[in-house]
Amino acid sequence: MDNNQCMTKWSAAWALIGGIVVCTGCMNGQSITHSEETFPHEPGCKAKGEVTEKPWAELHQILDDERG
Ligand SMILES: [Zn+2]
């Protein structure tokens, strides 16, 4: 997957709203100060287990790959 595809996939699973990353499956959020913690999904979230446990870290990785 190239970076555009990674970013498309990331933005399908997550939304950035007011500085909080939000799961599009359960609408729970996580601030950047908790970026090293596992994302707190709702128990019944369908995306849980399908998406990365650390969305901030994944976003960082995508940016890092692009910028070198
Ligand atoms: Zn979720």
N, CA, C, O and the ligand as a Tripos MOL2 file, in Angstrom:
@<TRIPOS>MOLECULE
protein
  273   271    69     0     0
PROTEIN
NO_CHARGES

@<TRIPOS>ATOM
      1 N           0.8440   -1.2030    0.0000 N.3       1 MET1
      2 CA          0.0000    0.0000    0.0000 C.3       1 MET1
      3 C           0.8810    1.2560    0.0000 C.2       1 MET1
      4 O           1.8000    1.3730    0.8110 O.2       1 MET1
      5 N           0.5970    2.1850   -0.9070 N.am      2 ASP2
      6 CA          1.3700    3.4290   -0.8660 C.3       2 ASP2
      7 C           0.7600    4.3940    0.1610 C.2       2 ASP2
      8 O          -0.2790    4.1080    0.7560 O.2       2 ASP2
      9 N           1.4160    5.5240    0.3550 N.am      3 ASN3
     10 CA          0.9790    6.4240    1.4220 C.3       3 ASN3
     11 C          -0.4010    7.0120    1.1940 C.2       3 ASN3
     12 O          -1.1460    7.2480    2.1460 O.2       3 ASN3
     13 N          -0.7490    7.2530   -0.0820 N.am      4 ASN4
     14 CA         -2.0970    7.7540   -0.3530 C.3       4 ASN4
     15 C          -3.1540    6.7280    0.0450 C.2       4 ASN4
     16 O          -4.1940    7.0690    0.6080 O.2       4 ASN4
     17 N          -2.8650    5.4670   -0.2620 N.am      5 GLN5
     18 CA         -3.7980    4.4020    0.1170 C.3       5 GLN5
     19 C          -3.8640    4.2510    1.6430 C.2       5 GLN5
     20 O          -4.9380    4.0530    2.2100 O.2       5 GLN5
     21 N          -2.7080    4.3480    2.2940 N.am      6 CYS6
     22 CA         -2.6720    4.2750    3.7630 C.3       6 CYS6
     23 C          -3.4920    5.4090    4.3700 C.2       6 CYS6
     24 O          -4.2370    5.2040    5.3280 O.2       6 CYS6
     25 N          -3.3500    6.5920    3.8110 N.am      7 MET7
     26 CA         -4.0670    7.7620    4.3410 C.3       7 MET7
     27 C          -5.5650    7.6370    4.0880 C.2       7 MET7
     28 O          -6.3720    8.0200    4.9350 O.2       7 MET7
     29 N          -5.9430    7.0980    2.9180 N.am      8 THR8
     30 CA         -7.3650    6.8860    2.6090 C.3       8 THR8
     31 C          -7.9710    5.8840    3.5930 C.2       8 THR8
     32 O          -9.0700    6.0770    4.1110 O.2       8 THR8
     33 N          -7.2190    4.8090    3.8320 N.am      9 LYS9
     34 CA         -7.6780    3.7850    4.7750 C.3       9 LYS9
     35 C          -7.7900    4.3730    6.1840 C.2       9 LYS9
     36 O          -8.7690    4.1390    6.8930 O.2       9 LYS9
     37 N          -6.7660    5.1410    6.5750 N.am     10 TRP10
     38 CA         -6.7700    5.7590    7.9160 C.3      10 TRP10
     39 C          -7.9870    6.6580    8.0840 C.2      10 TRP10
     40 O          -8.6770    6.6070    9.1030 O.2      10 TRP10
     41 N          -8.2430    7.4880    7.0640 N.am     11 SER11
     42 CA         -9.3220    8.4720    7.2030 C.3      11 SER11
     43 C         -10.7120    7.8530    7.0490 C.2      11 SER11
     44 O         -11.7140    8.4960    7.3620 O.2      11 SER11
     45 N         -10.7780    6.6120    6.5700 N.am     12 ALA12
     46 CA        -12.0600    5.9000    6.5860 C.3      12 ALA12
     47 C         -12.3660    5.3890    7.9950 C.2      12 ALA12
     48 O         -13.5220    5.3380    8.4140 O.2      12 ALA12
     49 N         -11.3130    5.0150    8.7120 N.am     13 ALA13
     50 CA        -11.4920    4.4490   10.0480 C.3      13 ALA13
     51 C         -11.5840    5.5140   11.1320 C.2      13 ALA13
     52 O         -12.2000    5.3020   12.1760 O.2      13 ALA13
     53 N         -10.9520    6.6840   10.8660 N.am     14 TRP14
     54 CA        -10.8050    7.7130   11.9030 C.3      14 TRP14
     55 C         -11.1890    9.0850   11.3760 C.2      14 TRP14
     56 O         -11.1300    9.3450   10.1750 O.2      14 TRP14
     57 N         -11.5810    9.9520   12.2880 N.am     15 ALA15
     58 CA        -11.8180   11.3520   11.9370 C.3      15 ALA15
     59 C         -11.0940   12.2110   12.9710 C.2      15 ALA15
     60 O         -11.0210   11.8540   14.1470 O.2      15 ALA15
     61 N         -10.5650   13.3360   12.5250 N.am     16 LEU16
     62 CA         -9.9560   14.2900   13.4540 C.3      16 LEU16
     63 C         -10.9520   15.4140   13.6780 C.2      16 LEU16
     64 O         -11.2760   16.1660   12.7590 O.2      16 LEU16
     65 N         -11.4290   15.5190   14.9050 N.am     17 ILE17
     66 CA        -12.4380   16.5270   15.2310 C.3      17 ILE17
     67 C         -11.9640   17.3120   16.4480 C.2      17 ILE17
     68 O         -11.8440   16.7680   17.5450 O.2      17 ILE17
     69 N         -11.6990   18.5820   16.2410 N.am     18 GLY18
     70 CA        -11.2830   19.4340   17.3610 C.3      18 GLY18
     71 C         -10.0650   18.9260   18.1000 C.2      18 GLY18
     72 O          -9.9730   19.0700   19.3190 O.2      18 GLY18
     73 N          -9.1230   18.3310   17.3760 N.am     19 GLY19
     74 CA         -7.8970   17.8580   18.0030 C.3      19 GLY19
     75 C          -8.0100   16.4750   18.6230 C.2      19 GLY19
     76 O          -7.0600   15.9770   19.2260 O.2      19 GLY19
     77 N          -9.1760   15.8570   18.4720 N.am     20 ILE20
     78 CA         -9.4080   14.5050   19.0010 C.3      20 ILE20
     79 C          -9.5110   13.5500   17.8140 C.2      20 ILE20
     80 O         -10.1700   13.8610   16.8210 O.2      20 ILE20
     81 N          -8.8610   12.3880   17.9120 N.am     21 VAL21
     82 CA         -9.0760   11.3760   16.8820 C.3      21 VAL21
     83 C         -10.2860   10.5320   17.2980 C.2      21 VAL21
     84 O         -10.3540   10.0220   18.4160 O.2      21 VAL21
     85 N         -11.2380   10.4010   16.3690 N.am     22 VAL22
     86 CA        -12.5080    9.7460   16.6730 C.3      22 VAL22
     87 C         -12.6570    8.5040   15.8000 C.2      22 VAL22
     88 O         -12.4060    8.5540   14.5960 O.2      22 VAL22
     89 N         -13.0650    7.3890   16.4090 N.am     23 CYS23
     90 CA        -13.3480    6.1570   15.6670 C.3      23 CYS23
     91 C         -14.6740    6.3220   14.9410 C.2      23 CYS23
     92 O         -15.6820    6.6700   15.5560 O.2      23 CYS23
     93 N         -14.6790    6.0710   13.6180 N.am     24 THR24
     94 CA        -15.9220    6.2250   12.8640 C.3      24 THR24
     95 C         -16.8790    5.0530   13.1240 C.2      24 THR24
     96 O         -18.0370    5.0880   12.7080 O.2      24 THR24
     97 N         -16.3880    4.0180   13.8150 N.am     25 GLY25
     98 CA        -17.2440    2.8850   14.1570 C.3      25 GLY25
     99 C         -18.0740    3.1260   15.4060 C.2      25 GLY25
    100 O         -19.2530    2.7720   15.4450 O.2      25 GLY25
    101 N         -17.4710    3.7290   16.4350 N.am     26 CYS26
    102 CA        -18.1790    3.9040   17.7050 C.3      26 CYS26
    103 C         -18.2170    5.3530   18.1870 C.2      26 CYS26
    104 O         -18.8620    5.6620   19.1890 O.2      26 CYS26
    105 N         -17.5200    6.2440   17.4680 N.am     27 MET27
    106 CA        -17.4950    7.6690   17.7890 C.3      27 MET27
    107 C         -16.8280    7.9820   19.1270 C.2      27 MET27
    108 O         -16.9650    9.0940   19.6360 O.2      27 MET27
    109 N         -16.1140    7.0240   19.6970 N.am     28 ASN28
    110 CA        -15.2830    7.3620   20.8570 C.3      28 ASN28
    111 C         -14.0700    8.1450   20.3770 C.2      28 ASN28
    112 O         -13.6740    8.0410   19.2160 O.2      28 ASN28
    113 N         -13.4820    8.9310   21.2770 N.am     29 GLY29
    114 CA        -12.3510    9.7640   20.8930 C.3      29 GLY29
    115 C         -11.1440    9.5610   21.7870 C.2      29 GLY29
    116 O         -11.2380    8.9980   22.8780 O.2      29 GLY29
    117 N          -9.9870   10.0410   21.2890 N.am     30 GLN30
    118 CA         -8.7460    9.9820   22.0560 C.3      30 GLN30
    119 C          -7.9310   11.2330   21.7360 C.2      30 GLN30
    120 O          -7.7090   11.5470   20.5670 O.2      30 GLN30
    121 N          -7.4890   11.9390   22.7600 N.am     31 SER31
    122 CA         -6.6740   13.1330   22.5310 C.3      31 SER31
    123 C          -5.2200   12.7310   22.2990 C.2      31 SER31
    124 O          -4.8000   11.6230   22.6320 O.2      31 SER31
    125 N          -4.4680   13.6600   21.7190 N.am     32 ILE32
    126 CA         -3.0660   13.3600   21.3800 C.3      32 ILE32
    127 C          -2.2310   13.0780   22.6280 C.2      32 ILE32
    128 O          -1.2120   12.3920   22.5450 O.2      32 ILE32
    129 N          -2.6460   13.5940   23.7760 N.am     33 THR33
    130 CA         -1.8810   13.3350   25.0060 C.3      33 THR33
    131 C          -1.9780   11.8620   25.4380 C.2      33 THR33
    132 O          -1.1910   11.4030   26.2660 O.2      33 THR33
    133 N          -2.9470   11.1270   24.8720 N.am     34 HIS34
    134 CA         -3.0760    9.6890   25.1590 C.3      34 HIS34
    135 C          -2.6400    8.8470   23.9640 C.2      34 HIS34
    136 O          -3.0320    7.6870   23.8340 O.2      34 HIS34
    137 N          -1.8210    9.4440   23.0920 N.am     35 SER35
    138 CA         -1.4700    8.7880   21.8300 C.3      35 SER35
    139 C          -0.7150    7.4690   22.0020 C.2      35 SER35
    140 O          -0.7190    6.6360   21.0960 O.2      35 SER35
    141 N          -0.0730    7.2700   23.1430 N.am     36 GLU36
    142 CA          0.6710    6.0210   23.3580 C.3      36 GLU36
    143 C          -0.1830    4.9330   24.0140 C.2      36 GLU36
    144 O           0.2940    3.8300   24.2810 O.2      36 GLU36
    145 N          -1.4570    5.2640   24.2690 N.am     37 GLU37
    146 CA         -2.3470    4.2800   24.8950 C.3      37 GLU37
    147 C          -3.2200    3.6040   23.8420 C.2      37 GLU37
    148 O          -3.4640    4.1620   22.7720 O.2      37 GLU37
    149 N          -3.6830    2.4110   24.1530 N.am     38 THR38
    150 CA         -4.6020    1.7050   23.2630 C.3      38 THR38
    151 C          -5.8990    2.4980   23.1490 C.2      38 THR38
    152 O          -6.4110    3.0070   24.1460 O.2      38 THR38
    153 N          -6.4240    2.6020   21.9370 N.am     39 PHE39
    154 CA         -7.6290    3.3990   21.7150 C.3      39 PHE39
    155 C          -8.8320    2.7960   22.4690 C.2      39 PHE39
    156 O          -9.0570    1.5860   22.4220 O.2      39 PHE39
    157 N          -9.5980    3.6540   23.1620 N.am     40 PRO40
    158 CA        -10.7340    3.1490   23.9650 C.3      40 PRO40
    159 C         -12.0320    3.0390   23.1690 C.2      40 PRO40
    160 O         -12.8750    3.9350   23.2350 O.2      40 PRO40
    161 N         -12.2020    1.9460   22.4150 N.am     41 HIS41
    162 CA        -13.4550    1.7240   21.6750 C.3      41 HIS41
    163 C         -14.6000    1.4000   22.6250 C.2      41 HIS41
    164 O         -14.3820    0.9660   23.7560 O.2      41 HIS41
    165 N         -15.8240    1.6160   22.1480 N.am     42 GLU42
    166 CA        -16.9940    1.0860   22.8490 C.3      42 GLU42
    167 C         -16.9200   -0.4450   22.7600 C.2      42 GLU42
    168 O         -16.3980   -0.9790   21.7810 O.2      42 GLU42
    169 N         -17.4350   -1.1530   23.7730 N.am     43 PRO43
    170 CA        -17.3430   -2.6250   23.7680 C.3      43 PRO43
    171 C         -17.9190   -3.2690   22.4950 C.2      43 PRO43
    172 O         -17.3800   -4.2670   22.0170 O.2      43 PRO43
    173 N         -18.9760   -2.7250   21.9590 N.am     44 GLY44
    174 CA        -19.6080   -3.3320   20.7880 C.3      44 GLY44
    175 C         -19.1220   -2.7980   19.4490 C.2      44 GLY44
    176 O         -19.7230   -3.0870   18.4140 O.2      44 GLY44
    177 N         -18.0430   -2.0240   19.4550 N.am     45 CYS45
    178 CA        -17.5720   -1.3930   18.2170 C.3      45 CYS45
    179 C         -17.1270   -2.4340   17.1950 C.2      45 CYS45
    180 O         -16.3180   -3.3110   17.4990 O.2      45 CYS45
    181 N         -17.6690   -2.3280   15.9710 N.am     46 LYS46
    182 CA        -17.3310   -3.2950   14.9190 C.3      46 LYS46
    183 C         -15.9130   -3.0820   14.3900 C.2      46 LYS46
    184 O         -15.2930   -4.0090   13.8700 O.2      46 LYS46
    185 N         -15.4080   -1.8580   14.5250 N.am     47 ALA47
    186 CA        -14.0590   -1.5620   14.0110 C.3      47 ALA47
    187 C         -12.9750   -2.1040   14.9420 C.2      47 ALA47
    188 O         -11.8390   -2.3260   14.5210 O.2      47 ALA47
    189 N         -13.3340   -2.3150   16.2080 N.am     48 LYS48
    190 CA        -12.3800   -2.8100   17.1920 C.3      48 LYS48
    191 C         -11.7930   -4.1430   16.7060 C.2      48 LYS48
    192 O         -12.5380   -5.0510   16.3350 O.2      48 LYS48
    193 N         -10.4830   -4.2560   16.7090 N.am     49 GLY49
    194 CA         -9.8510   -5.4730   16.2120 C.3      49 GLY49
    195 C          -9.5520   -5.4190   14.7220 C.2      49 GLY49
    196 O          -8.7140   -6.1730   14.2260 O.2      49 GLY49
    197 N         -10.2410   -4.5230   14.0010 N.am     50 GLU50
    198 CA        -10.0250   -4.3730   12.5580 C.3      50 GLU50
    199 C          -9.0490   -3.2360   12.2610 C.2      50 GLU50
    200 O          -8.3360   -3.2540   11.2580 O.2      50 GLU50
    201 N          -9.0350   -2.2540   13.1520 N.am     51 VAL51
    202 CA         -8.2030   -1.0660   12.9220 C.3      51 VAL51
    203 C          -7.0390   -1.0550   13.9110 C.2      51 VAL51
    204 O          -7.0220   -1.8250   14.8710 O.2      51 VAL51
    205 N          -6.0830   -0.1870   13.6700 N.am     52 THR52
    206 CA         -4.9240   -0.1090   14.5700 C.3      52 THR52
    207 C          -5.3430    0.2460   15.9980 C.2      52 THR52
    208 O          -6.3240    0.9600   16.2070 O.2      52 THR52
    209 N          -4.5920   -0.2570   16.9670 N.am     53 GLU53
    210 CA         -4.8870    0.0720   18.3720 C.3      53 GLU53
    211 C          -4.4160    1.4800   18.7170 C.2      53 GLU53
    212 O          -4.8650    2.0660   19.7020 O.2      53 GLU53
    213 N          -3.5060    2.0250   17.8990 N.am     54 LYS54
    214 CA         -2.9390    3.3560   18.1840 C.3      54 LYS54
    215 C          -3.0160    4.2430   16.9460 C.2      54 LYS54
    216 O          -2.0470    4.3700   16.1970 O.2      54 LYS54
    217 N          -4.1880    4.8580   16.7400 N.am     55 PRO55
    218 CA         -4.3800    5.6610   15.5230 C.3      55 PRO55
    219 C          -3.4130    6.8340   15.3860 C.2      55 PRO55
    220 O          -3.0120    7.1780   14.2740 O.2      55 PRO55
    221 N          -3.0350    7.4540   16.5100 N.am     56 TRP56
    222 CA         -2.0730    8.5670   16.4250 C.3      56 TRP56
    223 C          -0.7260    8.0590   15.9440 C.2      56 TRP56
    224 O          -0.0750    8.7020   15.1210 O.2      56 TRP56
    225 N          -0.3080    6.9140   16.4500 N.am     57 ALA57
    226 CA          0.9830    6.3410   16.0510 C.3      57 ALA57
    227 C           0.9630    5.9650   14.5730 C.2      57 ALA57
    228 O           1.9580    6.1400   13.8690 O.2      57 ALA57
    229 N          -0.1740    5.4470   14.1050 N.am     58 GLU58
    230 CA         -0.2670    5.0740   12.6920 C.3      58 GLU58
    231 C          -0.2180    6.3230   11.8010 C.2      58 GLU58
    232 O           0.4360    6.3200   10.7580 O.2      58 GLU58
    233 N          -0.9090    7.3810   12.2140 N.am     59 LEU59
    234 CA         -0.8620    8.6330   11.4580 C.3      59 LEU59
    235 C           0.5680    9.1730   11.4080 C.2      59 LEU59
    236 O           1.0330    9.6410   10.3680 O.2      59 LEU59
    237 N           1.2470    9.1010   12.5370 N.am     60 HIS60
    238 CA          2.6420    9.5230   12.6100 C.3      60 HIS60
    239 C           3.5010    8.7290   11.6230 C.2      60 HIS60
    240 O           4.3390    9.2890   10.9170 O.2      60 HIS60
    241 N           3.2750    7.4240   11.5900 N.am     61 GLN61
    242 CA          4.0470    6.5470   10.7050 C.3      61 GLN61
    243 C           3.8270    6.9090    9.2380 C.2      61 GLN61
    244 O           4.7740    6.9450    8.4510 O.2      61 GLN61
    245 N           2.5670    7.1770    8.8760 N.am     62 ILE62
    246 CA          2.2540    7.5460    7.4910 C.3      62 ILE62
    247 C           2.9820    8.8440    7.1240 C.2      62 ILE62
    248 O           3.5790    8.9470    6.0520 O.2      62 ILE62
    249 N           2.9280    9.8240    8.0150 N.am     63 LEU63
    250 CA          3.6020   11.1040    7.7640 C.3      63 LEU63
    251 C           5.1170   10.9180    7.6770 C.2      63 LEU63
    252 O           5.7830   11.5070    6.8260 O.2      63 LEU63
    253 N           5.6420   10.0890    8.5720 N.am     64 ASP64
    254 CA          7.0720    9.8140    8.5700 C.3      64 ASP64
    255 C           7.5160    9.1780    7.2530 C.2      64 ASP64
    256 O           8.5370    9.5580    6.6800 O.2      64 ASP64
    257 N           6.7360    8.2090    6.7860 N.am     65 ASP65
    258 CA          7.0600    7.5300    5.5270 C.3      65 ASP65
    259 C           7.0510    8.5050    4.3610 C.2      65 ASP65
    260 O           7.8820    8.4200    3.4570 O.2      65 ASP65
    261 N           6.1030    9.4290    4.3930 N.am     66 GLU66
    262 CA          5.9860   10.3750    3.2950 C.3      66 GLU66
    263 C           7.1160   11.4080    3.3120 C.2      66 GLU66
    264 O           7.6540   11.7700    2.2660 O.2      66 GLU66
    265 N           7.4630   11.8720    4.5050 N.am     67 ARG67
    266 CA          8.4250   12.9600    4.6100 C.3      67 ARG67
    267 C           9.8690   12.4740    4.6380 C.2      67 ARG67
    268 O          10.7940   13.2450    4.3820 O.2      67 ARG67
    269 N          10.0620   11.1830    4.9500 N.am     68 GLY68
    270 CA         11.3910   10.5950    4.9500 C.3      68 GLY68
    271 C          12.2460   10.9970    6.1420 C.2      68 GLY68
    272 O          13.3920   10.5640    6.2540 O.2      68 GLY68
    273 ZN        -14.5170    2.1340   17.7240 Zn       69 ZN69
@<TRIPOS>BOND
     1     1     2 1
     2     2     3 1
     3     3     4 2
     4     3     5 am
     5     5     6 1
     6     6     7 1
     7     7     8 2
     8     7     9 am
     9     9    10 1
    10    10    11 1
    11    11    12 2
    12    11    13 am
    13    13    14 1
    14    14    15 1
    15    15    16 2
    16    15    17 am
    17    17    18 1
    18    18    19 1
    19    19    20 2
    20    19    21 am
    21    21    22 1
    22    22    23 1
    23    23    24 2
    24    23    25 am
    25    25    26 1
    26    26    27 1
    27    27    28 2
    28    27    29 am
    29    29    30 1
    30    30    31 1
    31    31    32 2
    32    31    33 am
    33    33    34 1
    34    34    35 1
    35    35    36 2
    36    35    37 am
    37    37    38 1
    38    38    39 1
    39    39    40 2
    40    39    41 am
    41    41    42 1
    42    42    43 1
    43    43    44 2
    44    43    45 am
    45    45    46 1
    46    46    47 1
    47    47    48 2
    48    47    49 am
    49    49    50 1
    50    50    51 1
    51    51    52 2
    52    51    53 am
    53    53    54 1
    54    54    55 1
    55    55    56 2
    56    55    57 am
    57    57    58 1
    58    58    59 1
    59    59    60 2
    60    59    61 am
    61    61    62 1
    62    62    63 1
    63    63    64 2
    64    63    65 am
    65    65    66 1
    66    66    67 1
    67    67    68 2
    68    67    69 am
    69    69    70 1
    70    70    71 1
    71    71    72 2
    72    71    73 am
    73    73    74 1
    74    74    75 1
    75    75    76 2
    76    75    77 am
    77    77    78 1
    78    78    79 1
    79    79    80 2
    80    79    81 am
    81    81    82 1
    82    82    83 1
    83    83    84 2
    84    83    85 am
    85    85    86 1
    86    86    87 1
    87    87    88 2
    88    87    89 am
    89    89    90 1
    90    90    91 1
    91    91    92 2
    92    91    93 am
    93    93    94 1
    94    94    95 1
    95    95    96 2
    96    95    97 am
    97    97    98 1
    98    98    99 1
    99    99   100 2
   100    99   101 am
   101   101   102 1
   102   102   103 1
   103   103   104 2
   104   103   105 am
   105   105   106 1
   106   106   107 1
   107   107   108 2
   108   107   109 am
   109   109   110 1
   110   110   111 1
   111   111   112 2
   112   111   113 am
   113   113   114 1
   114   114   115 1
   115   115   116 2
   116   115   117 am
   117   117   118 1
   118   118   119 1
   119   119   120 2
   120   119   121 am
   121   121   122 1
   122   122   123 1
   123   123   124 2
   124   123   125 am
   125   125   126 1
   126   126   127 1
   127   127   128 2
   128   127   129 am
   129   129   130 1
   130   130   131 1
   131   131   132 2
   132   131   133 am
   133   133   134 1
   134   134   135 1
   135   135   136 2
   136   135   137 am
   137   137   138 1
   138   138   139 1
   139   139   140 2
   140   139   141 am
   141   141   142 1
   142   142   143 1
   143   143   144 2
   144   143   145 am
   145   145   146 1
   146   146   147 1
   147   147   148 2
   148   147   149 am
   149   149   150 1
   150   150   151 1
   151   151   152 2
   152   151   153 am
   153   153   154 1
   154   154   155 1
   155   155   156 2
   156   155   157 am
   157   157   158 1
   158   158   159 1
   159   159   160 2
   160   159   161 am
   161   161   162 1
   162   162   163 1
   163   163   164 2
   164   163   165 am
   165   165   166 1
   166   166   167 1
   167   167   168 2
   168   167   169 am
   169   169   170 1
   170   170   171 1
   171   171   172 2
   172   171   173 am
   173   173   174 1
   174   174   175 1
   175   175   176 2
   176   175   177 am
   177   177   178 1
   178   178   179 1
   179   179   180 2
   180   179   181 am
   181   181   182 1
   182   182   183 1
   183   183   184 2
   184   183   185 am
   185   185   186 1
   186   186   187 1
   187   187   188 2
   188   187   189 am
   189   189   190 1
   190   190   191 1
   191   191   192 2
   192   191   193 am
   193   193   194 1
   194   194   195 1
   195   195   196 2
   196   195   197 am
   197   197   198 1
   198   198   199 1
   199   199   200 2
   200   199   201 am
   201   201   202 1
   202   202   203 1
   203   203   204 2
   204   203   205 am
   205   205   206 1
   206   206   207 1
   207   207   208 2
   208   207   209 am
   209   209   210 1
   210   210   211 1
   211   211   212 2
   212   211   213 am
   213   213   214 1
   214   214   215 1
   215   215   216 2
   216   215   217 am
   217   217   218 1
   218   218   219 1
   219   219   220 2
   220   219   221 am
   221   221   222 1
   222   222   223 1
   223   223   224 2
   224   223   225 am
   225   225   226 1
   226   226   227 1
   227   227   228 2
   228   227   229 am
   229   229   230 1
   230   230   231 1
   231   231   232 2
   232   231   233 am
   233   233   234 1
   234   234   235 1
   235   235   236 2
   236   235   237 am
   237   237   238 1
   238   238   239 1
   239   239   240 2
   240   239   241 am
   241   241   242 1
   242   242   243 1
   243   243   244 2
   244   243   245 am
   245   245   246 1
   246   246   247 1
   247   247   248 2
   248   247   249 am
   249   249   250 1
   250   250   251 1
   251   251   252 2
   252   251   253 am
   253   253   254 1
   254   254   255 1
   255   255   256 2
   256   255   257 am
   257   257   258 1
   258   258   259 1
   259   259   260 2
   260   259   261 am
   261   261   262 1
   262   262   263 1
   263   263   264 2
   264   263   265 am
   265   265   266 1
   266   266   267 1
   267   267   268 2
   268   267   269 am
   269   269   270 1
   270   270   271 1
   271   271   272 2
@<TRIPOS>SUBSTRUCTURE
     1 MET1         2 RESIDUE 1 A MET
     2 ASP2         6 RESIDUE 1 A ASP
     3 ASN3        10 RESIDUE 1 A ASN
     4 ASN4        14 RESIDUE 1 A ASN
     5 GLN5        18 RESIDUE 1 A GLN
     6 CYS6        22 RESIDUE 1 A CYS
     7 MET7        26 RESIDUE 1 A MET
     8 THR8        30 RESIDUE 1 A THR
     9 LYS9        34 RESIDUE 1 A LYS
    10 TRP10       38 RESIDUE 1 A TRP
    11 SER11       42 RESIDUE 1 A SER
    12 ALA12       46 RESIDUE 1 A ALA
    13 ALA13       50 RESIDUE 1 A ALA
    14 TRP14       54 RESIDUE 1 A TRP
    15 ALA15       58 RESIDUE 1 A ALA
    16 LEU16       62 RESIDUE 1 A LEU
    17 ILE17       66 RESIDUE 1 A ILE
    18 GLY18       70 RESIDUE 1 A GLY
    19 GLY19       74 RESIDUE 1 A GLY
    20 ILE20       78 RESIDUE 1 A ILE
    21 VAL21       82 RESIDUE 1 A VAL
    22 VAL22       86 RESIDUE 1 A VAL
    23 CYS23       90 RESIDUE 1 A CYS
    24 THR24       94 RESIDUE 1 A THR
    25 GLY25       98 RESIDUE 1 A GLY
    26 CYS26      102 RESIDUE 1 A CYS
    27 MET27      106 RESIDUE 1 A MET
    28 ASN28      110 RESIDUE 1 A ASN
    29 GLY29      114 RESIDUE 1 A GLY
    30 GLN30      118 RESIDUE 1 A GLN
    31 SER31      122 RESIDUE 1 A SER
    32 ILE32      126 RESIDUE 1 A ILE
    33 THR33      130 RESIDUE 1 A THR
    34 HIS34      134 RESIDUE 1 A HIS
    35 SER35      138 RESIDUE 1 A SER
    36 GLU36      142 RESIDUE 1 A GLU
    37 GLU37      146 RESIDUE 1 A GLU
    38 THR38      150 RESIDUE 1 A THR
    39 PHE39      154 RESIDUE 1 A PHE
    40 PRO40      158 RESIDUE 1 A PRO
    41 HIS41      162 RESIDUE 1 A HIS
    42 GLU42      166 RESIDUE 1 A GLU
    43 PRO43      170 RESIDUE 1 A PRO
    44 GLY44      174 RESIDUE 1 A GLY
    45 CYS45      178 RESIDUE 1 A CYS
    46 LYS46      182 RESIDUE 1 A LYS
    47 ALA47      186 RESIDUE 1 A ALA
    48 LYS48      190 RESIDUE 1 A LYS
    49 GLY49      194 RESIDUE 1 A GLY
    50 GLU50      198 RESIDUE 1 A GLU
    51 VAL51      202 RESIDUE 1 A VAL
    52 THR52      206 RESIDUE 1 A THR
    53 GLU53      210 RESIDUE 1 A GLU
    54 LYS54      214 RESIDUE 1 A LYS
    55 PRO55      218 RESIDUE 1 A PRO
    56 TRP56      222 RESIDUE 1 A TRP
    57 ALA57      226 RESIDUE 1 A ALA
    58 GLU58      230 RESIDUE 1 A GLU
    59 LEU59      234 RESIDUE 1 A LEU
    60 HIS60      238 RESIDUE 1 A HIS
    61 GLN61      242 RESIDUE 1 A GLN
    62 ILE62      246 RESIDUE 1 A ILE
    63 LEU63      250 RESIDUE 1 A LEU
    64 ASP64      254 RESIDUE 1 A ASP
    65 ASP65      258 RESIDUE 1 A ASP
    66 GLU66      262 RESIDUE 1 A GLU
    67 ARG67      266 RESIDUE 1 A ARG
    68 GLY68      270 RESIDUE 1 A GLY
    69 ZN69       273 GROUP 0 **** ****
